[in-house]
Amino acid sequence: MAASLRQLRRRIRSTRSTKKIFSAQELIAGARIVRAQNRVEASKPYAREITKVLSALASSASLDHPLLTERDKPGRVAVLVITSDRGFAGSYNVNVLRRTEELLALLRSEGKEPVLYVVGRKGETYYRFRDRPMVDTWTGFSEQPAYSDAQAVGSTLIEAFTAGEDDDTGNADGIDGVDELHIVYTEFRSLLSQVPVAKRMAPLEVEEVEEFEHEREDAQAGNRSSDVPTSYEFEPSAEALLDALLPKYISTRIYAAMLESAASESASRRRAMKSASDNAEELAKNLSRQANAARQAGITQEISEIVGGADALVSSGSDI
């Protein structure tokens, strides 16, 4: 009984120590969510302006840029997967990897050959454990990505896509070309909702972005006519600007996806650590009840033994 009570007390101390770790991780993730959300909001003005310029360029230029032109018979397809570097994030990585598998199955059903580009140690470990080939991987910045990281990823993908324009299997530099670029990441919608999504990046269609709140108010008040498109004069030519801005647009989309994924990772980790902390607290309470019951059972047994011994002495004395 004493040994069992000691084991229970040891488990209670261990559980409470583990709960402190979970609580600390929850607080850290909560602080990072705020910073990640601020970075997402700060990136929106640039993304919106480059989208507006590209929309104007696309409408005025002859749309024959490699990043805008559909390939006749797409073969190899690049899929960029954004996962986390660390665990303790609940179902964050599981969901994005499941969405990736769905996309890979869809591409194969269309007669295409998907090739993997992976961001994050968890995705790299997942595919390496299953002996799945990966063209390139990037790790070490999933929680705090920088624009330079997105540029490095974007330049690799654009190089592969440009190589695919000349030759379906590669070019003179030995780079295997691809005919399409896809990205799978987790979209941050709220603290309670993060959804894995798959989108095609190239050949791309320039996406329209939502107006800012004050611009919507101005339009509703009649201060700006949304029916009249803005007129631009380009220097140098629209085609030259398109050549320069489209790669930046790809890098911007990758950077935005990385920021969304970082915010989603922190939100998932905070939720997972909150659940783990609550479970540890509940386990500690159950173990405390078991320890109290064991202690009370031991006391009752000792009292019973004392009373039984006293009765035996009384009975032996009366017999004498």
PEMOGI-V573143 format. One record per helix or strand of 3 or more residues. SS is the DSSP state (@ for helix, = for strand). FROM is the first residue (numbers start at 1). LEN is the number of residues. Records with the same first field share a line. If there is no record, write none. Layout:
SS->FROM-LEN + FROM-LEN
This chain:
@->2-59 + 92-18 + 121-9 + 147-20 + 213-9 + 238-82
=->76-7 + 113-7 + 134-5 + 180-9 + 194-9
